Amino acid sequence: MICYKKYLPLFDMDSPKYDTFALTGGRGSWKTGSACRAVLVAMMKKKKRVVCFRETKSSQKSSLINEFQELIDGEFKGRGFVYNTESVTNVITGSTITFHGLRDSNANAREAVKGLAQVDIWLVDEGQAVSLAVWEVLLKTIRKDGARLIAVYNRIDDDLPIEKALFLNYAEMTAPEKTYFVEVNYPELAEKGLIAQRFLDYAELVKKNKPDEYERDYLNKPRGANVARVVKYWSKDNVNPDIRYCDDLDIYLSMDFNVDPMMWVCIHRDSQTRRSYVFDEIVIENCCTDDAVNEFISRYRGHKAKVILNGDASGQYRKTQSRYTDYAIVKNALLRAGFKVEIRIRRHNPPIQNRVKAFNNMVFGDDGQRRLLVSPVCEKLIYNMKSLVYKPGTSVFDLPTPDKIRADGENKLKFLGHIFDAVSYHAEFYEPILMQRNNE
């Protein structure tokens, strides 16, 4: 097992010297992997109850759970560990790991934390996304004598709840007496020959094409206004007035089934160049699925090629107010109107951040290519690209409240969010980001 020197204190968690470990750093810093290794080592020594948190439990399936499983199948093989999709157990010591989600908007998450007092090790990954309110509940719940907290985070902002909650002074790299606070970034690991060349080559691509993203994601230094934007590299280069509807090309109709407003996008896609061309948007206030599909039919009746339905996977489930699913309603209406129809959707919606990453990579890829181009007639979509932001210090969209929408004299705020959902379902389906181990 390889351990970088700055992470060594993690592997002696029974020492009274530290009760809190705060690890920050950019991509490729080994911080998450080192925390997981340290947890497994502690579990082999004596019986430990471990809980692992991320913003949502579902997001752990592609992060912490996967990280633990790979370690158990590799470096820790034959050490008594068994796992399933919900937990990890060491059959020799009786140690266990369970996985939980934290979300500021979910009061039940905070209540669930209160029921976890008898825990030996608390591991919080992506700690920058945890609100101050949740941190306060969590820290008050850590009451067991000898309990240890490991907090892993990225500095996406200079004003983070995690640093306030744990009293971390990043500017001077100081922390309370029993807190081990360390920053590691990939260049210092690369100097020791610990980073794969493929990772280094990819980092250079990002450095060349997306310098502010490189600073934030790889060097742990937030820079510029792009930090809070959901679509970080949207520019005038993504808007092309030459995009036209072609009746002999397939229409990819990607849908979000919200009532007010209903927002769909119409796309032509070139599978060879992997480019998607958004040529129209259907935006209707206070409507149902029938209204939106009838609007589509009125615009594109007589279309010669197929209409391929993409979008929100929840639309395949029957609603109480209808005998049919949203997709069945759309498909049946199109078939009656003479269209050729095909449905291509996921069985379940992917995590929001998977859609965000896939969409951002189409807007401006790490190779410097723009594969998502939009006609200027798509005013609501373009408005979202420029205006959709995260809540400070989180990965949660900062969407307007009903009161703000009612007070909005320009009648713009209500159109934030849903059309991004529609177009990003398309992006994630056709251009998903393949998760690569990045030694975090």
Summary of the structure (lengths in Angstrom):
residues: 440
radius of gyration: 24.0
end to end distance: 15.4
largest distance: 75.0
contacts: 1390
relative contact order: 0.13
helix: 38%
strand: 19%
